[in-house]
Amino acid sequence: MSREQSENAEKELKQDELVNETEQTADQTAEEGLPSAENLSEEEQLREDLAAEKDKFLRLFAEFENYKKRTSKERIDLFKTANQEVLQAMLPVLDDFDRALVQISKSEDEVLLKGVELIHNKLKDTLTSKGLEQVELKAGDAFDADFAEAITQIPAPTPKLKGKIVDVVEKGYKLGDKIIRFPKVVLGN
């Protein structure tokens, strides 16, 4: 646990204790049935007013702390997915590089292949450093509609592939835990 998280946890505990004490005091006051305002001395009236103001302050403080927590969580979530649109726009470029590598590897030009591989790896490493991960699926895996998109079904080449993934047509990618492009697969039936 980081230092900031432990400090936040301590603040939450202190705040919860103060709110609990205030609620207990309010409950005790209600149970004791204090005399009406006419019978209270000026000092007792001031104490009661002070307790009421203290209660208001504690509730307002607790509400503000909750607001701070909520906004910081929203900010962290925003930072995690801020570059999602840019990464999604780069995915077709990455796909084109994958297809180019396959075609260039069929040729006998080693220098061209090596140059394109270097550019491809640099692009892939840059996208990975920004949080992009490939959804790992391969032929023979069980199909799960939560993690892949079936685009067609074909007769299974072997009985083992019946109801399973036969081919991955387009790779899928995720940003953190969120899938930003589902892999497109062919199923065997």
N, C-alpha and C positions, 0 to 999 in steps of 0.2 A: 504494500500500500504506500503510495507516495506521501510526502510530507503534507502537501496541500489537501489530499483526501483525508488524512488523519485529523488535520485541523478542522476541516468541514464536519467530520464525524463528531468531534468534541463539541463544536458549536451547536450541532443538532441536539446532542444529549443535554447540554445546558439549557437550550431553548425549551426542549420537551419537559425538563424538570421544572422550569419556571411556569410553563403553561399548566402543568399538573398541580403545582402548589397554588396557583391562582384559582384553578377550578375547585380544589379542595376547600380553600378559604371561602369561596362563594357558596359551596354546598353547605359548609358548617354554618355560615351566616343565615342561610335560608332555613336550616333545621332548627337553629336556636330561636328563631322568631324574635328578632330584635324589636324593641318597643318602637312606637311611632315616633316621627320626627319631633313632635311636641315634647315628648318626655326625654329626649336626648340632650345632653349638655352640648355646649358649643364645641368642646374638645372632641367628644365622641362623633359629632357631626362632621368635623374636619377629618377625623380618622377614616370615617366611612367614605367621604368624598375622595380622600387620598387613595384608598383601596380601589375605588371604582376607576379612578384615573390610571392607577398602576395596571389594573386589569386591561383597560383599553390600550395602554401602551404595549403591554406584552402581546396582546392579540395582533396589534398592528405590526409589531416587530416580527412575530411569527409569520404573518402574511407576507411581509417584505422578504424574509429569508426564503420562503417557498417560491416567490417570484424570481429571486436571484438564481435559485437552483434550476428552475424551469427554463429560464432564458439561457443559462450557461449550457444546459443540455441541448437546447435547440441550436445554439451556436456551434457546438461540437459536431452535431449531426450535419449541419450545413457545411462545415469545413470538410467533413468526410466525403460528401457527395457534390461538392461545389464544381468539380471539374468533370462531372458525369457527362454533360453534353459534349464537351470537347473530346473526351475519350470515345464516346459513341460515334462521333464524326470521324475519328481516326481508324475505327475498326475496318471500314472498307479498304483503306490504304494497306492495312496489315494483311487483309485477305488477298489483295492484289500481289503483295510481296510474296506471300506463300505460293500463289499460283505461278508467279514468275520464277521462283526458285525451282519448282518442279519442272518447268519447261526448260530452263537454262541447264539444269543438271543432266538433261537428255542430250544436250550438245556436248561437244568436246572442248569447248573453250573454258579452260580452268581459271584463267585470269578473270574473265567476266563473272563466272560463278562465285569466285572468292570475293570480288568487289560487291556483288549484290548481297551475298551472305553477310558481309560486314555491315552494310547499310541496314539490312533486315534486323540483325542482332541489336544494333544500336537503337533502332526504333522500338523494338520489343522491350529492351532493357529500360528505355525511357518511360514507356507506358507502364511497365511493371513497377518502376519506382514511384509512379503516381497512384499506385494501388490497384491496377488492373491485374486480374488473374484469369487464367483460362479455366473454364469448366471442363474437368477431365471426364470424357466419355469415349468409349471405344466400342468397336463391333463386339458383340457377345454380352455386353452389359444389359442388365434388366432395364426396361423402360419405366421411367417415372415422370409423369406429366408435370410434376412440380419443378423439374430441373431440365426438361427437354421438350421440344416441339416436334411432333411427328408430322412429316409432310406427306408421306405416302406409305403404303404397305405393299410388299411384294411377296411372292411365294418364298418361303424360307429355303435357302440353299441346303441346309442340313436340319435334321430334327432338333438339334440343340439350340438353334437360333429362332425357333418358333416362339413368337411373342416377345422377342428380344431385339436389340438394336443390330441391324445388319450393316449399316453404313452411316457415317457422320458426314452430312453434306456441307454443313457450315458450322464452324466452331462457335461455342458460346463463351461469354466472358462475364465476370462479375467484378464489382467494385466493392471491396469490403465483403459484407455478407449479402449484398443485394445483387441479384442477377440483372445485368443491364442489357444482355442479349442472350436469349435462350439458344442452345445448340439445335440445329435442324437435323433430324435423323430420319432414316428409313427403317421401318419395322418389318420383321418377317412374320408371315401368317400361315 
